Amino acid sequence: MGAGLLWAGQGAMMTSYPTPERKGMYISIFWSIFNLGGVLGGFIPFLLNYHSDHGSVNDQTYIAFMCIMVLGTVLTLVLAKPESVIRDDGTHASSSQYPDVRSEVFHVLMLFLDWRMLLLAPACFASNFFYSYQFNNVNGVLFNVRTRAFNNVFYWGAQMLGSVVIGYILDHGHKRRKIRGMIGCSLLFIISAGIWGGGLANQLGYGRTNPPPYKLDFKLGSAYAGPFVLYFSYGLLDAMFQTLCYWMIGALANDARVLSRYSGFYKGVQSAGAAVAWYTDNKGFSYLGELILNWSLMGASFPLFYILLILAVKDADPSVLAKETGNIQKTVMSEEIDNRNKSDMP
């Protein structure tokens, strides 16, 4: 429950505060800081289990995590209100105060009838679907305990690299935003096909009913190198795909109020996909079947990305943003008037 609140607020800030030509950079900065925690966290079990093949973290580790979370929560109290944030180009990040709870719930539910969100839904569903396969059936099955922790350091490190690369392309690949999106989608489609193809070649060597004969250790050299590069590439692909999803969301609007709804939709559908994925893995779905399902879900997202780019993403300039902000303000005023009229009704 706490994570859902965090991601909705974070997603709104990350996609609404920058100007359109800097959204990729803002997303990649967040993703790098976010995964730096994964890199540092990966070192803890690696060091604790370096001389052992089994083990667990101590109470002090959890206390440290709790202290960091409390500090982060307190720091949110000093954040500026969205309506007071002014971008580099002089436009406001949000046009007004947020509405009452009843109105907000209505508009969130209406997202499930919004054709743009429906086009994004498969990508949202797929964006965390592969975690159960990659963590359990690749890292968990192929490597011993200390090597799994060692791998995770590089898995999350690869995410930092991937988000920076795709973020730069989405900001600087072309002067037109629509074309930048096309370039990013095409590049990522090719990369994803190569990585999932490599995963298929690796997966054909073992399965749930024929596990590998021994666990790999990072000191084994060439035997370890191939599966390690694959797992590293999975982290790279994850960050690039999710950065593209967030960039798509940010390209659909510029107002923090609207983007908080879009981000909440993204994280909600994403979490539903993750829940289904962990359930299927727990029920003993074949490793090969899980890989094909993951590849299919991600691959099906790209044609819908192209449709969204063609029909919904606009090449914004200051005059367009000003007009959009004016339209949002009119919508907000209309909602507030409707709410007051409803409250005055006997």
Secondary structure in CASP SS format (residue, H / E / C, confidence):
PFRMAT SS
TARGET T0000
AUTHOR 0000-0000-0000
METHOD secondary structure of the structure
MODEL  1
M C 1.00
G H 1.00
A H 1.00
G H 1.00
L H 1.00
L H 1.00
W H 1.00
A H 1.00
G H 1.00
Q H 1.00
G H 1.00
A H 1.00
M H 1.00
M H 1.00
T H 1.00
S H 1.00
Y C 1.00
P C 1.00
T C 1.00
P H 1.00
E H 1.00
R H 1.00
K H 1.00
G H 1.00
M H 1.00
Y H 1.00
I H 1.00
S H 1.00
I H 1.00
F H 1.00
W H 1.00
S H 1.00
I H 1.00
F H 1.00
N H 1.00
L H 1.00
G H 1.00
G H 1.00
V H 1.00
L H 1.00
G H 1.00
G H 1.00
F H 1.00
I H 1.00
P H 1.00
F H 1.00
L H 1.00
L H 1.00
N C 1.00
Y C 1.00
H C 1.00
S C 1.00
D C 1.00
H C 1.00
G C 1.00
S C 1.00
V C 1.00
N C 1.00
D H 1.00
Q H 1.00
T H 1.00
Y H 1.00
I H 1.00
A H 1.00
F H 1.00
M H 1.00
C H 1.00
I H 1.00
M H 1.00
V H 1.00
L H 1.00
G H 1.00
T H 1.00
V H 1.00
L H 1.00
T H 1.00
L H 1.00
V H 1.00
L C 1.00
A C 1.00
K C 1.00
P H 1.00
E H 1.00
S H 1.00
V C 1.00
I E 1.00
R C 1.00
D C 1.00
D C 1.00
G C 1.00
T C 1.00
H E 1.00
A C 1.00
S C 1.00
S C 1.00
S C 1.00
Q C 1.00
Y C 1.00
P C 1.00
D C 1.00
V H 1.00
R H 1.00
S H 1.00
E H 1.00
V H 1.00
F H 1.00
H H 1.00
V H 1.00
L H 1.00
M H 1.00
L H 1.00
F H 1.00
L H 1.00
D C 1.00
W H 1.00
R H 1.00
M H 1.00
L H 1.00
L H 1.00
L H 1.00
A H 1.00
P H 1.00
A H 1.00
C H 1.00
F H 1.00
A H 1.00
S C 1.00
N C 1.00
F C 1.00
F C 1.00
Y H 1.00
S H 1.00
Y H 1.00
Q H 1.00
F H 1.00
N H 1.00
N H 1.00
V H 1.00
N H 1.00
G H 1.00
V H 1.00
L H 1.00
F E 1.00
N C 1.00
V H 1.00
R H 1.00
T H 1.00
R H 1.00
A H 1.00
F H 1.00
N H 1.00
N H 1.00
V H 1.00
F H 1.00
Y H 1.00
W H 1.00
G H 1.00
A H 1.00
Q H 1.00
M H 1.00
L H 1.00
G H 1.00
S H 1.00
V H 1.00
V H 1.00
I H 1.00
G H 1.00
Y H 1.00
I H 1.00
L H 1.00
D H 1.00
H H 1.00
G C 1.00
H C 1.00
K C 1.00
R C 1.00
R H 1.00
K H 1.00
I H 1.00
R H 1.00
G H 1.00
M H 1.00
I H 1.00
G H 1.00
C H 1.00
S H 1.00
L H 1.00
L H 1.00
F H 1.00
I H 1.00
I H 1.00
S H 1.00
A H 1.00
G H 1.00
I H 1.00
W H 1.00
G H 1.00
G H 1.00
G H 1.00
L H 1.00
A H 1.00
N H 1.00
Q H 1.00
L C 1.00
G C 1.00
Y C 1.00
G C 1.00
R C 1.00
T C 1.00
N C 1.00
P C 1.00
P C 1.00
P C 1.00
Y C 1.00
K C 1.00
L E 1.00
D C 1.00
F C 1.00
K C 1.00
L C 1.00
G C 1.00
S H 1.00
A H 1.00
Y H 1.00
A H 1.00
G H 1.00
P H 1.00
F H 1.00
V H 1.00
L H 1.00
Y H 1.00
F H 1.00
S H 1.00
Y H 1.00
G H 1.00
L H 1.00
L H 1.00
D H 1.00
A H 1.00
M H 1.00
F H 1.00
Q H 1.00
T H 1.00
L H 1.00
C H 1.00
Y H 1.00
W H 1.00
M H 1.00
I H 1.00
G H 1.00
A H 1.00
L H 1.00
A C 1.00
N C 1.00
D C 1.00
A H 1.00
R H 1.00
V H 1.00
L H 1.00
S H 1.00
R H 1.00
Y H 1.00
S H 1.00
G H 1.00
F H 1.00
Y H 1.00
K H 1.00
G H 1.00
V H 1.00
Q H 1.00
S H 1.00
A H 1.00
G H 1.00
A H 1.00
A H 1.00
V H 1.00
A H 1.00
W H 1.00
Y H 1.00
T H 1.00
D H 1.00
N H 1.00
K C 1.00
G C 1.00
F C 1.00
S C 1.00
Y H 1.00
L H 1.00
G H 1.00
E H 1.00
L H 1.00
I H 1.00
L H 1.00
N H 1.00
W H 1.00
S H 1.00
L H 1.00
M H 1.00
G H 1.00
A H 1.00
S H 1.00
F H 1.00
P H 1.00
L H 1.00
F H 1.00
Y H 1.00
I H 1.00
L H 1.00
L H 1.00
I H 1.00
L H 1.00
A C 1.00
V C 1.00
K C 1.00
D C 1.00
A C 1.00
D C 1.00
P H 1.00
S H 1.00
V H 1.00
L H 1.00
A H 1.00
K H 1.00
E H 1.00
T H 1.00
G H 1.00
N H 1.00
I H 1.00
Q H 1.00
K H 1.00
T H 1.00
V H 1.00
M H 1.00
S H 1.00
E H 1.00
E H 1.00
I H 1.00
D H 1.00
N H 1.00
R H 1.00
N H 1.00
K H 1.00
S H 1.00
D H 1.00
M C 1.00
P C 1.00
END
